[in-house]
Amino acid sequence: MGLLENVREQYLKAKDEEMSLMDYLELCRNDPLAYATPAERMLAAIGEPELIDTRTDPRLSRIFSNRLIPRYPAFAEFYGMEDVISQIVAFFKHAAQGLEEKKQVLYLLGPVGGGKSSIAERLKKLMEEYPIYALKDSPINESPLGLFDPERDGRQLEEEYGIPRRYLTGIASPWAIKRLEEYEGDLTRFKVVRVQPSVLKQVAVTKTEPGDENNQDISTLVGKVDIRKLESYAQDDPDAYSYSGGLCLANQGMLEFVEMFKAPIKMLHPLLTATQEGNYKGTEGFSAIPFQGVILAHSNESEWQAFRNNKHNEAFLDRVYIVKVPYCLQVSEEVKIYEKLLRNSSLADAPCAPGTLEMLAQFSVLSRLKEPENSSIYSKMRVYDGESLKDTDPAAKSYQEYRDYAGIDEGMDGMSTRFAFKVLSAVFNYDNSEIAANPVHLMYVLEQRIMREQLPEEEQRRYLEFIKGWLAVRYAEFVGKEIQTAYLESYSEYGQNIFDRYVTFADYWIQDEDYRDPETGAIFDRAMLNGELEKIEKPAGIANPKDFRNEIVNFVLRARAQNEGRNPAWTSYEKLREVIEKKMFSSTEELLPVISFNAKASAEDRQKHENFVTRMVEKGYTPKQVRLLSEWYLRVRKAG
């Protein structure tokens, strides 16, 4: 099927479908979604979660304390928001069960650019998933079940059509009451339509925003008289009323109230009765208008605090179900957010040097963390990302200890994802001749942006220290390793030789035996073996060589037993891998002529340099980035 036919088919599928009231009741007998509440339809749209057993993943087990965590496919791209999504789903689950949440406003509270609006958009999209059934021509898409009285008709409806009594509100709209009088109580004259909720058509899903303090009134929510109809109808006639308010349009669906607490309090009163009693008064003298729907609100913390501290708002505070939406505090999840934003831009295919997004994510997370006691904030950031630091930083605490000390408001301030993406955009466009991003340009742009933000002096100093004291230092190590591994042509072979030799020497040293080199015939006694081992250990600062040697030899003997007597790969034991790398890179004077971009003294040096650049390009750098990063690294190394 072609594209245009496909669009037309989707359009026709969404068209209203008419039926008699009797046919509707028959449908209810077999399909509970025909009379389901908005919360129940939302749960059906969200679907069943995939349960992740975090015990099987070392990283997740540290973050989630071995819990089973639900992941909902409908929110797959909301990275690092597992707790937030779980709370939102819990709200809809309890509301669907008819508990107190059914009468509450779902309120997303969080910092700017933290994802509140994105969650709201996704919930509205999910509300479009299942159709609603409404009385034909009803200006508020009211449920046909409003025509039935719970006391009078409840038992019969339950017995004949399986519709539980709790679904009968007993409230018909003024429009329906007028029709009922016209039809002399003959319900069969009402028609029912199956309607597809739609954000674009403002059917059962709508948005309200606070307007100007001076001219905003409740008609934004409840509608008002249509002056043009007063020629034909009395002012209090339901047919003279324009049901254009947010509560009218969002009946049986969802009303999103943006920046709700910026609105004057008088404007919020209809929300109280709509949530508590399932109806609200219009601006005219006719009966109450029914409302079955979810009210979703969101705003920033400053607005919430001002609203909460006002004693006049107590009645409202009790009707709000708060879900805090903090910034992401996991570096790897923050990186996924940037990747998602890049995928949806023209920069999707632009070169991005390894480590760029990670560095930006680290800066963002550092800015959001509360400074820990007796531990570095950088270690805290790594622990929050699920790393185990017990071998590398004895002062690092557990994930839970950091969280308990930080308190519940951690992540509610700091640099927003929006700020980070603006920085990233500037980095990609920093060089006029190449649209690409790299960490060196990122550090420069970040510094410039921080200075331009006019932050409080202490905050500015703290942010600049993150860049200079943590990120630049760690990146110099990272890019140094990248350059050095690209320089060493037979890098892995060289590393394996050092590994095998170290293990052999350590084994003979532990046994207190002399070693004869099979190739040269040279004999090494215990003192000579010790000297050779120290050449490898000293550059890495091994404090207790005896224990280290025993540990390595025991590891290798165990590995050989499972590997048909062969030594494991030199990278297989993290501690020794780091030691060998430090040994390999401790004497890198010969590195300089190869990686520098100056004129080469010989054809051999030129060939080595070209090979080095080629290998860096294979790692994901552009030739221009190789030059920039090599020069930056040599400059930093010299300064160090």
N, C-alpha and C positions, 0 to 999 in steps of 0.2 A: 504494500500500500504506500502511495506517495505521501509526501509531507502534508500537502494541502488537504488531501482526503482524510488523513489522520486527524488533523486539527478539527475538521468538520464533524467527524465521528465523535470526538471528545465533546464538542459543543452540543451535539444532539443528545448525547448520553446524559448531559447535565441539565437538559430541559425539564421543566416541571411536568409531572405525570399526574393526571387527574383520576380520582376514583370516588365512589360513593362512601358515605360514612360507614355503611354496613361492610363494604369491602375492606375498609381500613381496620375495623374491629376484627374481621376474620384474619387479616394480615398479622395483627398483634398476637393472635393465638399461636402463630408459628414462629414469629420473629420478634424477640424481646427488644431488638434495636429500634423497632418501629415506635416504641413508646419510651425508649431509654432517656435518661437525663443527660444533659451536656457532659457531666463528669463521666458518666458511663461510656458515652460515645468517645470521649477523649481517651479513656483507658483502652478501649478497643483499638483506637488509631495508634496509640503508642505501642501496643503489642506486648508480647511476652519478652522478658529480658534474657540475655545470654548470661548464665551464671559463671563467673570466673573464680576458680579456686586459687586464691593467691598463694597457697602453700607450695604450689608447683613452680612458682616463679620467684627466685631469690629477691629480685628488685621489688616486685609487688608485695611480697610477704613482709618486707621491712616497712613499706609504706602503710599497708592495710592490716598489719598484725595478724596475718594468716586468715583473715575473714573471707567469707564468700561474698563477692561483690557483684551486683547486677549491672550489666551494660545493656542499654537499650539501643537497638539499631536506629531508631528514630532520632537519637541524639548522638550518633556515632562521631560527628565532627565537633562536638563540644568537649575539647580536650582538657583534661585535668579538672573536670566538673562533676565527677562521680557523686560526691556528697550532695551537691546542689540538685542534680537531676533526681536523685533518690528522694529528696525532700519534696520536690514538686510532684513526683509520681505518688508519694504517700498522701499528699493533699487530695489529689483526684481520687485515690482509692478510698479514703475515708469519706469524701463527699459523695462518692457513688454508693457507699454503704448507708448513706442517710445520716451520718454523724454530724457533729458540730461544724465541721469544715464546710458542709453544704451551705451554711449561712455566713461564711467568711469571705473576705476579699483576699485573694492571693496577691501578696505584695512582695515584689523583688527589690531588695535593698542592696545597693552596692556602689562602688566608686565609678567615676566616668570611664567609659571605654572598657568596662569589665565583662560585657556580654549580656546585660539585662535585655536590651532591645532585640538582640539575636534570639534569645530564648523566647521572648514574646512573639516574634515573627514565626518561629517554629511552631509554637503552640497554636497560633492562628491558622497556620497551614494544616496542622493536624485536625483542627476543628472542621476543616472543609472535607475531610475524608469520607464521612458518612452522611447520608441525607437526613433531613428532618421532615416530619409530616405536620402540615399546618392546614388550618381552615382556608379554603380558597377565598381570595380577595381580602383576607384579614390584613390590616395595615401593620400588624405586629407579628406576623407569622406565628399566631398562637396555636397551641396544641389542641386538637379536637377533644382531648380528655377534659379540658376546662368546662365543657358543656355539661358534664355529669357531676351530680352532687355526691360527695363521699358517703354521707349518711344514708341517703335515699338509694343510690345506685351502686355503691361500692361492692356489696356482697354479690350482687348479680353479675357485675362485670368480672369479678374474680372467678366466679364459678363457670360462667359461660365462655369467657375469653382469656382467662388466665392472667388478667392484668391486676397485679397487687394493688390494694387499696391506697398504699402510700403514694402512688403516682397520680392520684386525683387531688387536684388543688382546690376544686370547688369554686374557682374564680374564673369567670368569663369576662372578656373585655367589654367596655361600653359599646363598642362596635358590634360584638356578637350578641349582646343583650338586645340591642335595637333590632338586629336581624331576627332574633328569636321571637320578638313581639310581632314582627311583620309576618313570620311564618306560622304564627299562632301555636308555637311550641312544637311544630313538626320538625324534628331533628333530621329527618331523611332529606330535607331540602338543602341541608349544608353539604357542600362538596369538600373533599380533602385533596390536597396536592402534595406530592412528594417534591421537596425543594432541596436543591444542592446548596449548602452554605457557601458563600463566596466573599472573599475580601474585596475583590474588584467591584462587585455589584452591591456591596454593603448589605448582604443578606446573612443575617445571624452572626456575622463577624464584623465588628466595627471598631473604630478608634475615636477617642475623645481627648482633646487637649485643652489645658487651661488657657483661657483667653485673657483679655485685659481685666484687671481688678474692678474697674469702674462700670463696665458694661456687660459683664458676664452674668447670666442668671441661670436658673435651673432648666430653662427651656433647652439648653444644650443637651441635657440628659433626658428630659421628659416630653419634649415637643411643645407645640403652642398652637393657638388658633391660626387657621389659614384665612387671612383677611379676604381673599378673593371669593371664598365660599360663603361669606356672611350674607351675600345677596340672596342665596337660596336656602340657607339654614340658620337657625337660631344659634347664638354664641355658645350655648352649652350642649348643642347637638354633637354627638360623636362624629358625625360625617363632616362637621365644619372644622374638625381638628386635624392638624398636620402632625402625623406621628413620625417626626424626623429626628427626635432626640436619640442619643446613644443607647438608652435602655430600650427604646421601642425597636430600634434596628437590630439590637443584639439579642433579642428574646430567643430562647432555645439555643443560644450559641455563646459567644464570648465578646465581652466589652473590654477593650484595652484602654485604660486611663493613663495617659502619659504624664509624668511629673505631677501626679495627683495632688500632692500636698502644696503645690503652688496655687491651687484653686482656693477661692474663699470658702470658709467652712459652710456657709449657707447653701452652697452648691453641692456639698457632699451629703446633705440630709436625705435626698431621694435614694442614695445608695444604701443608707441604713435600712430603710423600710424594704427596699428591693431585696436585699440579702436576708434580712430577718423574717420578713412576712411573705416574701414571694410576690409582692405587688407594690405599686407606688402611685401617688396621686399626680394627675396631670395639672395643668394650670387652670382648668375650668372646673365647673361644679358637678361633673358627672362622677360615676363610681371609679374605684381604683383600677389600674391597668395591670394585668398579670406580668410577672417576670420570672422566667426560669432560665437562668444562665449563669455563666461564670464571669466574675469581675476580676480582671487582672490589672494590677497597678504597678508602677515602678517609679523610683526617683532616687536621687543621690542622698547620701547620709546626712548632709547638712540640713536638707529640707525635712527629713524625718525627725531629726533631733529637735528642730524648732517646733514642729507639730506636736511631738510627744511632750515637750516641756510646757505646753499650753494646757492649763487645767480644764479649759472649756471643751477640750477634745476627748475627754475620758471615755465617753460613750462609744466613740469611734474606735479608740485604741483596742478595745476588747474584741472588736469584730475583724481584726486584721491578722492574717496568717503570714508571718514574716519568713521569707527565705533569703538568707544572706548570700550574695553573689560576689565573693571576693575575687581578686586577681589570681591568676594561675601561679602556683608556687613551686611547680616542678619544671626544671629546665627542659627536659626532653619533651614534655607536653607543650610548653611554650614554643619550642622549635616547630612542632606540628602545626601550631596556630599560624606561624609565619609562612610555613610551606603552603598551607591552605590559602592564605591571602595572596601569595605569589602565584599559585595555580590559577587564580581567578583574575589575573592581570596580564598585561602584555609582557611582563618581565618573566613569565613562566619559563621561557627557554634561554633567558640571559645567563651568562656564566656567573656562578656564585662560588667563590673559593672555599675549600673545606675550612670549617671552623668559624665562618662568618655568622651564620644564624645562631650557632651555639654561643658565640661571644655576646651577641645582642640579647639572647635569652638569659644568659647569666647576669648581665647588667640589670635587666628588667627585674629578675627575681631578687637579686641583691637589694634593689631599691625598695622592695616590698616587705622584706624580712625585718623582724624586730631583732636588734643586736642581742646576741646571747651573752650569758655570763660565763667567764672562764673558758671560752672557746672562740675560735675564729668564725666570723660570719660566712666565710667561704666554705669552711667545713660543714656548717649548718646547711648551706645551700646544696651541697653534694649529698648530705644525708637525706634531705627532703626529696631528692631525686632518686632515692633508693640505693645509694652506694653504701658499701660497707667500708668504714675507714679504720677498723680496729688495728690493722697492721701498719697503717701509714700515719695516723694521727691519734695518739693515745688520749688526747684531751677532748676528742669528739664525743658527743653524747648520743643517746639513742633518739630516734625520731620522736617518740612519745615525750621524752624529757624536754626536748626543744619546744614541742607544741604546748605542753603544759605551762612552761615558763612564759611563752609568747602571749597566751591568752586568746580569747575567741575573736578578737578584732584583727588578728594578723592577716595581711593581704587586702585590707580595706583602704590602704593608701600606698603611695609609691608611683612609679611611672606606668602609665597605661599602655595597653597593647596598641592603642591608636597612636600614641607618641612614638612607640618603637617602630611602627610601620612607616610613619612619616620620616623617621631617621633612615630607615632602610631604603626608602624611595630616593632620598638625597644621596645615599651611598652609591646606589646603582648608577645614578646620573652625575656622579662627582667628576669623572673623567670625560671630557667632551669627545674624545676620540674612541671610547669603548664603553658601551653600556654593560657594566659588570660590577660585582661587589667583592670586596675583600676586607679582612679584619683591620688592616692598617688604616685604610680610608674610614672604616667604621669608627675607630677610636677617635680620629680627628673630628669627624662630623658630630659624634656624641659630645665631645668636649665643647664644640661650638654651640650646639643646641642647648646644652645645660647652662652655659653662660648667658644665652639669649632668653632663657625662661624666667630670669629675674627671681630665682628662688631665694628663700631665706639663706643667709650666709652659711649657717651651720650645715644645712641640707646640701647646698652647692658643694661645700668642701667635702662632705661625705661622698657624694656621687663622683666627684673627680678622683677621690682616693680609690674608689672601686676600680676605676679605669687604670690609674697609674700603679696602685699598690697590688692589685690582684690580676686584672685581665691582661695588662701588658706583659707582666712577668710570666704568667702562665702561657701566654701566646708565644713568647720568645722561646720557651722550652718546646712547645708544640711544633712551631715552624722550623726550629733548629733540627728537630728530629726528622721532620719531613725532608728538609734539605739534605741532611746527612745520609738518610736512607736512599735518597735519589742519587746521591754522589757515589755511594758504594755500589758498584755494579753487581758484584757477587755478594751482596749484603748478607743474604741468608746463609750462604755457604761459609762466609767468613765467621758469622755468629755461631754456626754449628761447630766449626773447628775450635773456637775458643771454649765453647760449652763442653765438648768432648774432652778437650785437654784439661780443663778445670776439674771435671768430674774424676778423670783418671788420677790426676795429681792429688786431689783431696782424698781419694780412696786409699792410695799408697801412703799418704801422710798419716791417715787415721790408723792404718795397719802397722805403722812404723816400719815400713819396708822401703828399700831402695827401688828406684824405677829406672829401667833401661829403655831408652827411646828406640823402637824397632827400626826406624829409618836411618838415624845417625849413629846409633850404638852408644850415644852419650849416656852416662849414668848420673842420676840425681839422687843425692842422699836426702835425709829428712830436712835438713837446714835449707838445701837448695830448693826442695819442693815447696817449703814454706815461703821462700823468697819469690818463687814464681806465682804462687797463689796470692800473695800480698799485692803483686803488680796489678792483679785484677780487682782485688777487694778494696784497696786503698782509695782509688778514684771515686768509689761509690760510698765511702765512709762507713764501711761495715764495722760496727762497734765490738762485736763479739765473734771473731772469726772461727773459733773452735766450734761453737754451737751451730754457726751458719754452715760450716763444712759438713758436719754430721747430718744436719737437716737435709742438705742437697743430696748427699750420697744415699741416704735412706729413701728419699723420693725417687731417685733414679733407679735404685734396685727394685723398688716396687713396680715402677713403670716398665722396666725390662721384663719382669715376670709376665706382664700382660702383652708384651710387644715382641715376642719371640726372640728375646735376648738383645734387641736393638735399643740404643739410646733414644729417649723421646726427643721431640723437636726442641731446639734451644729456647723457643718462645713459650714452652708449655708451663714453665714455673715462673710466675710473675716476678718474684724477688730476684731470681738469678738473671732473668731477662733484663731487668733494669740495671743490674750490676754490669752485665756484658755490654749493654748499650753505652754505659758511661765509660767503660774501658775502650770501646771502639771509637768513641768520640772525644776521648780525653786529649789525644794528640791530633788536632785537625788542622795543623798548619798547611798541610798539602791540599786542604779543602779550598783555601782562599783563591789560588789562581784558577781553579776550575769553576767555582760558582760566581766569581766576580765578572762583571760585564765589560771589563777593560780590554784593550787590544791584547791578543794572545802572543806569547813569545815564540811558540812553536806550533806546528800543525797538530802535534799530538795533544797539546793542551786545548787547542781549538776543538778537536774531535771529542775530547772528554767533556768539554763545556756543552757542546751540542747534544751529546748523549744525556748529560745531566738535565738540560732543558726539556728534552723529549720525555724523560721519565717523570719530570714534574707535571708536564702537560697530561700525561697518562693518569696522574693522580687527581686531576680535575682543575688545574690552574691554566689560565691563558698565558702565552709567552710574555705578555706585558706584566702580568701579575708576578710571574717568576722573577722578573727583573726587580720589580718594586719590593717584593718580600725579601729577596736575597739581600738587596742593598739595606733595607731596614734592619734585617737580622745582623748583618756585619756591623752596622752602626751601633746597635744596641750592645752587641758583644764587645765592641771596642770600649764603649762607655762603661760597661760592667767591669 
